[in-house]
Amino acid sequence: MKPKGRKWYWLAPLLVLGAALGVATPRLMPDSAAAVHPQHGMVCTTGPSFNLKATDGYITMPDGESIYMWSYAKNPGSFQYVGPTLCVNEGDTVVVNLTNDLPDSVSIVFPGQTGVEANDGSGWGLAQPQYDGGGNLTSLTNFALPSGGTVSYRFVAEEPGTYIYESGTEASKQVQMGLVGALVVRPSLGAGYAYNDTSTAFNPDREFLLVFHEIDPYLHRAVERGQPYDVTKLEFHYWTINGRGLPDSVADNNSPWYPSQPYGSLIIVEPYDPASNPLPALVRMANPGVANHPFHPHANHVRVIAQDGRLLQGPAGEDLSFEQFTRTTGAGQTFDVVFKWTDAEGWDPDFNPIPVEIPGLQNLVFMDSATFYSGSPYLGYQGELPVGVTSYNQCGEQYFPWHTHALNEFQNFDEGFGGLGTLLRVDPPGGCP
């Protein structure tokens, strides 16, 4: 499965896609035929009723490899990985109708939701695995039979927050194959808040979702060929955010280069300003996989405000949020973090110059004669670059890598950098023209 003779080819897509990274303001919109999707930011499929199908298809990795996957998709609709982001409001009665196009029975579980019911044609009944007072399993999740079977689920979205949804049938195989997605419950306080607390206000134009996952291509090939699938031999070689590996992860939403991987993960902010830009961005992190991912906002801190759909508060409402340099998202966990980028130094070439000598052009080397560097260290300024070097920088914005601190995950089949990584883009105040 590993491509041969492709040393550093993973950089090429980043250079090609750089021209597509123009500024755009993420908007919260229904995911419908009439909607214009934002270039960047979380894309909602708006409920409270959803029609999904479990189906199969292929995704492309940055090194050119094609991987056979299973995933949830809209019905009607084409295969996508990861599954649609289901967005509902607190108090909604959520209904999910699932049709199964796969050769195995499949289902959906909704961790963090209570009172989930299912109907596979025999009437509504409790769907989540149920346990008696002694911790013994008393019932299992209802499922859709292979090749056309159906099942419906319903529950009341009682708690706002970020959640995952995933297969509850032979999960060790089906979750690895890609039957995963995110569920977002908006609070009754409004879409500009993460939870029902005014301290969780965020800029609704700066809402982002990062769904982490990992792939063992050999086991996917075994499933594709109908061969035995041994989950005890898992050996991951690809890691994805929103279904893409770096550098593909920073491309636009619905980029034509990735027809089955619609969601990018580039994070775009502007400098904090108490008057013009007082609210932080909200970044939702979800890990439906089986590995723990120490995710790192390079050169920055995030403030963790919630875990697994529960606001970090004490019994008397004390604020238990905290700042962190690396946030490890464990298997099955979700976290909500808020982020502000402050122009602490306020560097300006005229009024507050950088107090060191800036390297001259003769001392700069650019791989493949292309760069995202503007030629100037000052935010909002474009400078000179060596003759023949192409810059994909739009207007003097600055970039920071946000990436896993597990270096084995920061690659595409042993070729780095790649895998579980994306970029933070800081635009100058007012954005790019």
Buried (B, 14 or more C-beta within 10 A) or exposed (E): BEEEEBEEBBBBBBBBBBEBBEBBEBBBBEBEEEEEBBBBBBBBBBBBBBBBBBBBBBBBBBBEBEBBBBBBBBBEBEBBBBBBBBBBBBBBEBBBBBBBBBEBBBBBBBBBBEEBBBBBEEEEEBBBEEEEEEEEEEEEBBBBBBEEBBBBBBBBBEBBBBBBBBBBBBBEBBBBBBBBBBBBBBBEBEBBBBBBBEBBBBBBBBBBBBBBBBBBBBBBEBBBEEEEBEEEEBEBBBBBBBBBBBBBBBBBBBBEBBBBBBBBBBBBBBBBEEEEBEBBBBBBBBBBBBBBBBBBBBEBBBBBBBBBBBBBBEEEEEEEBEEBEEBBBBBBBBBBBBBBBEBEEEBBEEEEEEEEEEEEEEEEEBEEEBBBBBBBBBBBBBBEBEEEBBBBBBBBBBBBBBBBBBEBBBBBBEBBBBBBBBBBBBBBEEBBE
